[in-house]
Amino acid sequence: MDPKLVTMAMGNLGKVTRVTPELTHSFLTFAALDEQSDSAPGQLQIDQTRKIIKELN
C-alpha cells in the first residue's frame, strides 16, 4: 500500500508547491478562505488556488 502524503513548502518560493501537488506526490493541497484566514507564509486563498490549478490543467 502506498502511503498518502501531504507536502507543501512555505513562503513565497513555496507557493508553486501549493498549486502543483502532483510534483511532490501530494494527494491534496491547502488554501485559506480569505486573506484574514491564512495560517502560513505563502498560503494562497482558495479562489486564487482554484484559478491557478484550472489554468495549469
C-alpha positions in Angstrom: 0.0 0.0 0.0 1.4 3.4 -1.0 1.3 6.0 1.8 -0.8 9.1 1.3 1.4 12.2 1.5 0.6 15.8 2.0 3.5 18.0 1.1 3.8 21.8 0.6 6.5 24.3 1.2 6.1 27.7 2.8 6.9 31.2 1.9 7.0 33.0 -1.4 9.0 30.2 -3.1 6.7 27.5 -1.7 3.6 28.9 -3.4 4.3 26.7 -6.5 4.0 23.6 -4.4 0.6 24.6 -3.3 -0.8 24.6 -6.9 1.2 21.7 -8.3 0.8 18.9 -5.7 1.4 16.3 -8.3 5.1 17.4 -8.5 5.7 16.3 -4.9 3.2 13.4 -5.0 0.9 15.1 -2.6 -2.7 14.0 -2.8 -4.2 17.3 -1.7 -3.4 21.0 -1.2 -4.4 23.5 1.4 -5.7 27.1 0.9 -7.1 29.9 3.1 -10.7 31.0 2.7 -9.6 34.7 2.6 -6.6 36.9 3.5 -7.6 37.0 7.1 -7.7 33.2 7.3 -4.2 32.3 6.1 -2.2 30.3 8.6 1.2 30.0 7.0 3.6 32.2 4.9 2.9 31.7 1.2 -0.6 30.3 1.6 -2.9 31.3 -1.2 -6.6 32.0 -0.9 -9.0 29.3 -2.2 -10.1 31.4 -5.2 -6.5 32.0 -6.3 -5.6 28.4 -5.8 -8.6 27.2 -7.9 -7.9 29.7 -10.7 -4.2 28.7 -11.0 -4.8 25.0 -10.9 -7.5 25.4 -13.5 -5.2 27.4 -15.7 -2.4 24.8 -15.3 -4.6 21.9 -16.3 
